[in-house]
Amino acid sequence: MEQASLVDVHQLTKSFEEGGRTRTVLEQGDFRIAKGEFIVMFGRSGSGKSTLLNLLSGIDQPSSGSVTIGGINLTQLSEQERTLFRREHIGFVFQTFNLIPTLTVKENVLLPLDLNQRMTKAEIDEALGFLDTVGLGNRLDSYPDLLSGGEQQRVAIARALAHDPTLILADEPTGNLDDDTADQV
């Protein structure tokens, strides 16, 4: 019996206008990802990996086609509905970290819980436990600008996991980490 897919992408196409010309980055992509499946994408810089992640998360809308996650077709949602869906169901590790500079490490990691109004002691403890897992449990009160690039990346990873998302998307999640830390993550 075939396992139901968590992610279902159908005829996904994304084009951009550049200098009066249309540039198609993704063309009629079809794939499924099952719950618990781990997928890795490789490709040259500029080949569309980040664009695909932005489409899967609902940050961007496709030119055509659909992205369905957990039975919800993101392409049929308004921008606000996609934001609320992403906030609750998607953990995203951005290539550029996207940590909030005015928040401490602890506050950055707890932000997804706060936005989802899920701040029970158990949920806070679990979220902060991810900082221990990535070796930064002792930096709770530090601000992002006091952290190295690799430390900021590990905070971003802990934040992506904090709210127990349905789907985790990561854009070069270990790109700023040394080999040993990357293996641990």
ChimeraX attribute file (.defattr): number of C-alpha atoms within 10 A of each C-alpha:
attribute: neighborCount
match mode: 1-to-1
recipient: residues
	/A:1	3
	/A:2	5
	/A:3	8
	/A:4	13
	/A:5	18
	/A:6	18
	/A:7	20
	/A:8	20
	/A:9	20
	/A:10	16
	/A:11	15
	/A:12	21
	/A:13	20
	/A:14	21
	/A:15	15
	/A:16	12
	/A:17	9
	/A:18	8
	/A:19	7
	/A:20	7
	/A:21	9
	/A:22	10
	/A:23	12
	/A:24	13
	/A:25	15
	/A:26	18
	/A:27	14
	/A:28	13
	/A:29	14
	/A:30	14
	/A:31	12
	/A:32	16
	/A:33	16
	/A:34	15
	/A:35	14
	/A:36	10
	/A:37	9
	/A:38	8
	/A:39	8
	/A:40	6
	/A:41	9
	/A:42	8
	/A:43	8
	/A:44	7
	/A:45	8
	/A:46	9
	/A:47	12
	/A:48	15
	/A:49	18
	/A:50	18
	/A:51	19
	/A:52	20
	/A:53	17
	/A:54	18
	/A:55	21
	/A:56	26
	/A:57	25
	/A:58	24
	/A:59	15
	/A:60	16
	/A:61	23
	/A:62	21
	/A:63	15
	/A:64	15
	/A:65	17
	/A:66	23
	/A:67	26
	/A:68	19
	/A:69	22
	/A:70	15
	/A:71	12
	/A:72	14
	/A:73	16
	/A:74	22
	/A:75	20
	/A:76	13
	/A:77	14
	/A:78	11
	/A:79	15
	/A:80	9
	/A:81	13
	/A:82	20
	/A:83	16
	/A:84	14
	/A:85	17
	/A:86	20
	/A:87	19
	/A:88	18
	/A:89	18
	/A:90	24
	/A:91	25
	/A:92	25
	/A:93	24
	/A:94	20
	/A:95	16
	/A:96	14
	/A:97	20
	/A:98	14
	/A:99	21
	/A:100	14
	/A:101	12
	/A:102	11
	/A:103	15
	/A:104	18
	/A:105	30
	/A:106	22
	/A:107	20
	/A:108	24
	/A:109	27
	/A:110	23
	/A:111	21
	/A:112	24
	/A:113	22
	/A:114	15
	/A:115	13
	/A:116	12
	/A:117	9
	/A:118	15
	/A:119	17
	/A:120	11
	/A:121	9
	/A:122	10
	/A:123	16
	/A:124	18
	/A:125	13
	/A:126	16
	/A:127	24
	/A:128	22
	/A:129	16
	/A:130	21
	/A:131	25
	/A:132	15
	/A:133	13
	/A:134	18
	/A:135	16
	/A:136	20
	/A:137	16
	/A:138	10
	/A:139	18
	/A:140	17
	/A:141	12
	/A:142	15
	/A:143	19
	/A:144	23
	/A:145	13
	/A:146	11
	/A:147	14
	/A:148	12
	/A:149	16
	/A:150	18
	/A:151	19
	/A:152	23
	/A:153	27
	/A:154	27
	/A:155	28
	/A:156	27
	/A:157	25
	/A:158	28
	/A:159	29
	/A:160	26
	/A:161	22
	/A:162	25
	/A:163	27
	/A:164	18
	/A:165	17
	/A:166	16
	/A:167	22
	/A:168	16
	/A:169	19
	/A:170	18
	/A:171	18
	/A:172	17
	/A:173	21
	/A:174	20
	/A:175	13
	/A:176	18
	/A:177	18
	/A:178	10
	/A:179	11
	/A:180	8
	/A:181	14
	/A:182	15
	/A:183	9
	/A:184	10
	/A:185	15
